[in-house]
Amino acid sequence: MAALGRVSQMSLRSSLAQTRRQLSAAASGAHGEQAARTWKILTFVVALPGVAVCMLNMYLKEQQHSHEQPEFVPYSHLRIRSKRFPWGDGNKSLFHNPHLNALPDGYEGHDE
């Protein structure tokens, strides 16, 4: 019985050693360098031109965009102020933009 236990332990150790050798051999040398080279080429050939095309698209769309202020329509369900904001004059939100965000009575600086 003891001999059977020793034989099984020796075969288990030898198979584990072979597995370790195979895994360590796969991680060394040429394969890693080849993978790094492939990803480097993909970065310069696919990723960077893709980013450049997206930036060009965004720039051209922005050039066609009009920067006019939209007409103010006093809808009753928008810009409801049930209580004052705790900063400033109490009428403007924390990130208020006078060009884009209308107050309940219209845009700022427009006397119509």
C-alpha positions as MATLAB code, in Angstrom:
seq = 'MAALGRVSQMSLRSSLAQTRRQLSAAASGAHGEQAARTWKILTFVVALPGVAVCMLNMYLKEQQHSHEQPEFVPYSHLRIRSKRFPWGDGNKSLFHNPHLNALPDGYEGHDE';
ca = [
       0.000    0.000    0.000;
       2.777    2.392    0.907;
       4.502    1.671   -2.382;
       1.344    2.555   -4.284;
       1.136    5.875   -2.435;
       4.758    6.702   -3.279;
       4.263    5.873   -6.963;
       1.160    8.041   -7.219;
       2.913   10.964   -5.502;
       5.908   10.667   -7.855;
       3.677   10.617  -10.944;
       1.699   13.606   -9.642;
       4.905   15.566   -8.979;
       6.275   14.796  -12.432;
       3.049   15.872  -14.161;
       2.954   19.119  -12.160;
       6.589   19.802  -13.042;
       5.860   19.291  -16.734;
       2.861   21.619  -16.552;
       4.970   24.301  -14.894;
       7.636   23.925  -17.539;
       5.079   24.219  -20.339;
       3.476   27.323  -18.871;
       6.769   29.053  -18.235;
       8.029   28.183  -21.722;
       4.935   29.700  -23.319;
       5.384   32.991  -21.515;
       8.995   33.569  -22.486;
      10.683   35.004  -25.510;
       9.313   35.402  -28.986;
       5.594   35.081  -28.362;
       5.453   38.085  -26.013;
       7.535   40.211  -28.329;
       5.345   39.290  -31.305;
       2.144   40.138  -29.395;
       3.559   43.487  -28.295;
       4.581   44.264  -31.876;
       1.081   43.362  -33.137;
      -0.632   45.647  -30.626;
       1.804   48.460  -31.378;
       1.047   48.201  -35.102;
      -2.710   48.078  -34.419;
      -2.420   51.190  -32.264;
      -0.724   53.207  -34.986;
      -2.710   51.803  -37.929;
      -6.236   51.533  -36.464;
      -6.643   53.390  -33.159;
      -4.877   56.687  -33.840;
      -6.412   57.225  -37.313;
      -9.806   56.317  -35.832;
      -9.423   58.988  -33.157;
      -8.296   61.493  -35.803;
     -11.365   60.772  -37.972;
     -13.677   61.205  -34.973;
     -12.028   64.524  -34.071;
     -12.364   65.764  -37.667;
     -16.037   64.738  -37.735;
     -16.715   66.606  -34.478;
     -14.897   69.727  -35.717;
     -16.796   69.832  -39.023;
     -20.171   69.315  -37.291;
     -19.378   72.135  -34.860;
     -18.551   74.489  -37.748;
     -22.020   73.896  -39.264;
     -23.796   74.370  -35.928;
     -25.527   77.691  -35.359;
     -24.775   79.409  -32.069;
     -28.010   81.358  -31.837;
     -30.062   81.397  -28.691;
     -33.300   79.436  -28.998;
     -36.554   81.357  -28.772;
     -37.987   81.540  -25.256;
     -41.362   79.830  -24.839;
     -42.850   80.191  -21.331;
     -44.198   76.671  -20.805;
     -46.000   76.348  -17.482;
     -44.366   73.011  -16.579;
     -40.773   74.220  -16.992;
     -38.620   76.392  -14.703;
     -40.899   75.948  -11.672;
     -39.453   77.607   -8.551;
     -41.304   76.312   -5.479;
     -38.506   77.557   -3.213;
     -35.382   79.643   -3.718;
     -31.955   78.133   -4.405;
     -29.658   78.498   -1.371;
     -26.988   80.438   -3.325;
     -26.808   83.725   -5.193;
     -30.086   85.519   -5.785;
     -32.032   82.247   -5.376;
     -33.340   82.246   -8.939;
     -30.384   80.711  -10.808;
     -29.264   77.081  -10.623;
     -25.770   76.254   -9.386;
     -24.362   75.786  -12.901;
     -26.344   78.579  -14.561;
     -25.354   79.627  -18.075;
     -27.068   82.882  -19.119;
     -26.770   81.992  -22.814;
     -28.433   78.577  -22.543;
     -30.479   78.517  -19.325;
     -33.572   80.671  -19.236;
     -35.033   82.073  -16.033;
     -38.799   81.740  -15.406;
     -39.402   85.105  -17.112;
     -36.983   84.642  -20.045;
     -33.317   84.881  -20.919;
     -31.085   87.341  -19.109;
     -30.184   90.595  -20.845;
     -32.984   90.413  -23.417;
     -35.507   93.216  -23.256;
     -38.262   92.340  -25.687;
];
